[in-house]
Amino acid sequence: MKTIGLFYGSTYGMTEKIAHKIKNEFGDQPVDILNVKDAELEDIDKYEYLIFGTSAWGIGEMQDDWERAIVKLEQIDFSKKKLALYGLGDQKEYPESFVDGLGILYCRLPDKSCVVGYWPTKDYNFYFSLADREGNFAGLVIDEHNQPEKTDERVKNWVAQLKKEFK
């Protein structure tokens, strides 16, 4: 498999921490980790397999670095790419806007047909999420505040899923 481009936006470092967990779970598979705030359009465009990670910010807002970078995505041809998403959120503090950063990132993608890696909403306790796509999240969801003990297992299972879907 070709090198995967993993782009993250992180305010306090938790989304970056999960990016490294994802990379480690891929083992020998090459994964380049890039902070979206430093990335250029060419950086994103050169990968066939992509992973975008974001945190939620405030009540239902997109993480700042992704907010600035999202318009760049409109210039990329996603028709020959596969893209997986992951998002961090706090289901106890923000159950009415849980992982909305992930949902907004998904909604603002110019081409959703390339998205893989949907993740079940079961085992989470929330009222509403923009990331909820008919019983599945638009990607892996991590809650380091309330379910940190589930993070490693979730990452492991999601990466196993991506290894199949990226083929």
C-alpha positions as a LaTeX table, in Angstrom:
\begin{tabular}{lrrr}
\hline
Residue & $x$ (\AA) & $y$ (\AA) & $z$ (\AA) \\
\hline
Met1 & 0.00 & 0.00 & 0.00 \\
Lys2 & 1.14 & 3.54 & $-0.66$ \\
Thr3 & 2.06 & 6.06 & 2.01 \\
Ile4 & $-0.89$ & 7.48 & 3.93 \\
Gly5 & $-1.09$ & 11.22 & 4.56 \\
Leu6 & $-2.47$ & 11.90 & 8.04 \\
Phe7 & $-3.39$ & 15.56 & 8.55 \\
Tyr8 & $-4.54$ & 16.78 & 11.93 \\
Gly9 & $-5.67$ & 20.02 & 13.49 \\
Ser10 & $-4.99$ & 20.20 & 17.21 \\
Thr11 & $-5.35$ & 23.04 & 19.69 \\
Tyr12 & $-4.02$ & 21.36 & 22.84 \\
Gly13 & $-2.20$ & 18.35 & 21.38 \\
Met14 & $-4.75$ & 15.58 & 21.95 \\
Thr15 & $-5.61$ & 15.19 & 18.27 \\
Glu16 & $-1.90$ & 15.01 & 17.46 \\
Lys17 & $-1.47$ & 12.35 & 20.17 \\
Ile18 & $-4.19$ & 10.24 & 18.52 \\
Ala19 & $-2.52$ & 10.76 & 15.12 \\
His20 & 0.61 & 9.07 & 16.48 \\
Lys21 & $-1.45$ & 6.22 & 17.94 \\
Ile22 & $-3.03$ & 5.70 & 14.52 \\
Lys23 & 0.36 & 5.76 & 12.81 \\
Asn24 & 1.77 & 3.23 & 15.29 \\
Glu25 & $-1.19$ & 0.92 & 14.74 \\
Phe26 & $-0.45$ & 0.82 & 11.00 \\
Gly27 & 2.87 & $-0.83$ & 11.87 \\
Asp28 & 5.20 & $-1.03$ & 8.86 \\
Gln29 & 2.72 & 0.81 & 6.63 \\
Pro30 & 4.22 & 4.26 & 5.99 \\
Val31 & 2.17 & 7.14 & 7.42 \\
Asp32 & 3.24 & 10.77 & 7.13 \\
Ile33 & 1.83 & 12.95 & 9.90 \\
Leu34 & 1.32 & 16.62 & 9.07 \\
Asn35 & $-0.22$ & 19.49 & 10.98 \\
Val36 & $-2.87$ & 20.99 & 8.72 \\
Lys37 & $-1.88$ & 24.52 & 9.77 \\
Asp38 & 1.52 & 23.99 & 8.11 \\
Ala39 & 0.28 & 21.99 & 5.11 \\
Glu40 & 0.07 & 23.23 & 1.56 \\
Leu41 & $-2.43$ & 22.12 & $-1.07$ \\
Glu42 & 0.28 & 20.04 & $-2.76$ \\
Asp43 & 0.90 & 18.15 & 0.50 \\
Ile44 & $-2.68$ & 16.95 & 0.64 \\
Asp45 & $-2.97$ & 16.32 & $-3.09$ \\
Lys46 & 0.02 & 13.96 & $-3.31$ \\
Tyr47 & $-1.60$ & 11.18 & $-1.26$ \\
Glu48 & $-4.04$ & 8.58 & $-2.54$ \\
Tyr49 & $-4.93$ & 7.55 & 1.03 \\
Leu50 & $-5.74$ & 10.30 & 3.49 \\
Ile51 & $-6.74$ & 10.60 & 7.13 \\
Phe52 & $-7.99$ & 13.91 & 8.52 \\
Gly53 & $-8.24$ & 14.41 & 12.28 \\
Thr54 & $-9.88$ & 17.21 & 14.21 \\
Ser55 & $-11.02$ & 18.13 & 17.63 \\
Ala56 & $-14.31$ & 19.78 & 18.47 \\
Trp57 & $-14.04$ & 23.34 & 19.61 \\
Gly58 & $-16.48$ & 25.24 & 21.75 \\
Ile59 & $-20.08$ & 24.36 & 21.16 \\
Gly60 & $-20.37$ & 23.01 & 17.65 \\
Glu61 & $-17.43$ & 24.76 & 16.04 \\
Met62 & $-14.69$ & 23.52 & 13.74 \\
Gln63 & $-11.12$ & 23.51 & 15.04 \\
Asp64 & $-9.37$ & 26.75 & 14.02 \\
Asp65 & $-6.64$ & 25.25 & 11.83 \\
Trp66 & $-9.18$ & 23.25 & 9.82 \\
Glu67 & $-11.41$ & 26.31 & 9.53 \\
Arg68 & $-8.56$ & 28.11 & 7.77 \\
Ala69 & $-7.59$ & 25.10 & 5.63 \\
Ile70 & $-10.99$ & 23.79 & 4.57 \\
Val71 & $-11.26$ & 26.02 & 1.50 \\
Lys72 & $-8.09$ & 24.41 & 0.11 \\
Leu73 & $-9.92$ & 21.10 & $-0.13$ \\
Glu74 & $-12.25$ & 22.47 & $-2.80$ \\
Gln75 & $-9.30$ & 22.51 & $-5.19$ \\
Ile76 & $-8.46$ & 18.81 & $-4.74$ \\
Asp77 & $-9.80$ & 16.05 & $-6.97$ \\
Phe78 & $-10.92$ & 13.39 & $-4.49$ \\
Ser79 & $-12.27$ & 11.03 & $-7.18$ \\
Lys80 & $-9.20$ & 8.75 & $-7.01$ \\
Lys81 & $-8.62$ & 9.06 & $-3.27$ \\
Lys82 & $-9.84$ & 7.36 & $-0.14$ \\
Leu83 & $-10.30$ & 9.52 & 2.93 \\
Ala84 & $-10.92$ & 8.53 & 6.53 \\
Leu85 & $-11.79$ & 10.98 & 9.31 \\
Tyr86 & $-11.41$ & 10.96 & 13.06 \\
Gly87 & $-12.56$ & 13.40 & 15.68 \\
Leu88 & $-12.23$ & 14.08 & 19.37 \\
Gly89 & $-14.98$ & 15.32 & 21.62 \\
Asp90 & $-16.45$ & 15.34 & 25.12 \\
Gln91 & $-19.81$ & 13.56 & 25.27 \\
Lys92 & $-20.48$ & 14.49 & 28.89 \\
Glu93 & $-19.74$ & 18.23 & 28.69 \\
Tyr94 & $-21.11$ & 18.70 & 25.15 \\
Pro95 & $-23.77$ & 16.00 & 24.54 \\
Glu96 & $-25.78$ & 18.37 & 22.31 \\
Ser97 & $-22.84$ & 19.05 & 19.98 \\
Phe98 & $-20.67$ & 15.96 & 20.42 \\
Val99 & $-17.79$ & 15.81 & 17.90 \\
Asp100 & $-19.40$ & 18.51 & 15.79 \\
Gly101 & $-15.92$ & 19.45 & 14.53 \\
Leu102 & $-15.81$ & 16.07 & 12.80 \\
Gly103 & $-19.31$ & 16.58 & 11.44 \\
Ile104 & $-18.50$ & 20.02 & 10.07 \\
Leu105 & $-15.31$ & 18.74 & 8.45 \\
Tyr106 & $-17.32$ & 15.96 & 6.80 \\
Cys107 & $-20.07$ & 18.34 & 5.67 \\
Arg108 & $-17.60$ & 20.77 & 4.14 \\
Leu109 & $-15.79$ & 18.13 & 2.09 \\
Pro110 & $-16.31$ & 18.79 & $-1.61$ \\
Asp111 & $-16.65$ & 15.04 & $-2.35$ \\
Lys112 & $-18.02$ & 12.64 & 0.26 \\
Ser113 & $-17.99$ & 9.59 & $-2.03$ \\
Cys114 & $-14.35$ & 8.96 & $-1.14$ \\
Val115 & $-14.98$ & 8.75 & 2.62 \\
Val116 & $-14.35$ & 5.43 & 4.35 \\
Gly117 & $-13.94$ & 4.46 & 7.99 \\
Tyr118 & $-17.42$ & 5.18 & 9.30 \\
Trp119 & $-17.70$ & 4.29 & 12.99 \\
Pro120 & $-20.74$ & 3.06 & 15.00 \\
Thr121 & $-22.41$ & 5.49 & 17.40 \\
Lys122 & $-23.13$ & 2.77 & 19.96 \\
Asp123 & $-21.10$ & 2.96 & 23.18 \\
Tyr124 & $-21.35$ & 6.75 & 23.20 \\
Asn125 & $-23.85$ & 8.82 & 25.18 \\
Phe126 & $-24.88$ & 12.05 & 23.44 \\
Tyr127 & $-28.03$ & 13.89 & 22.35 \\
Phe128 & $-26.95$ & 15.25 & 18.98 \\
Ser129 & $-23.93$ & 15.24 & 16.71 \\
Leu130 & $-23.34$ & 16.71 & 13.27 \\
Ala131 & $-21.02$ & 13.72 & 12.75 \\
Asp132 & $-23.90$ & 11.23 & 13.07 \\
Arg133 & $-24.65$ & 9.72 & 9.67 \\
Glu134 & $-27.68$ & 7.46 & 10.20 \\
Gly135 & $-26.28$ & 5.52 & 13.18 \\
Asn136 & $-22.63$ & 5.81 & 12.27 \\
Phe137 & $-20.20$ & 8.62 & 12.83 \\
Ala138 & $-18.44$ & 10.07 & 9.78 \\
Gly139 & $-15.25$ & 8.57 & 11.22 \\
Leu140 & $-13.58$ & 7.31 & 14.37 \\
Val141 & $-14.67$ & 9.15 & 17.50 \\
Ile142 & $-12.43$ & 9.44 & 20.55 \\
Asp143 & $-13.46$ & 10.84 & 23.94 \\
Glu144 & $-10.26$ & 11.15 & 25.97 \\
His145 & $-12.12$ & 13.01 & 28.74 \\
Asn146 & $-14.70$ & 10.33 & 29.59 \\
Gln147 & $-13.57$ & 7.11 & 27.90 \\
Pro148 & $-9.75$ & 7.15 & 27.73 \\
Glu149 & $-9.66$ & 3.43 & 28.55 \\
Lys150 & $-11.41$ & 2.72 & 25.21 \\
Thr151 & $-9.07$ & 4.78 & 23.01 \\
Asp152 & $-6.41$ & 2.17 & 22.23 \\
Glu153 & $-8.97$ & $-0.52$ & 21.38 \\
Arg154 & $-10.97$ & 1.87 & 19.21 \\
Val155 & $-7.86$ & 2.97 & 17.32 \\
Lys156 & $-6.78$ & $-0.64$ & 16.84 \\
Asn157 & $-10.18$ & $-1.71$ & 15.48 \\
Trp158 & $-10.53$ & 1.35 & 13.26 \\
Val159 & $-7.09$ & 0.93 & 11.71 \\
Ala160 & $-7.87$ & $-2.74$ & 11.02 \\
Gln161 & $-11.03$ & $-1.54$ & 9.26 \\
Leu162 & $-9.06$ & 1.07 & 7.27 \\
Lys163 & $-6.49$ & $-1.49$ & 6.13 \\
Lys164 & $-9.34$ & $-3.29$ & 4.37 \\
Glu165 & $-11.12$ & $-0.17$ & 3.09 \\
Phe166 & $-7.98$ & 1.50 & 1.77 \\
Lys167 & $-7.34$ & $-1.43$ & $-0.59$ \\
\hline
\end{tabular}
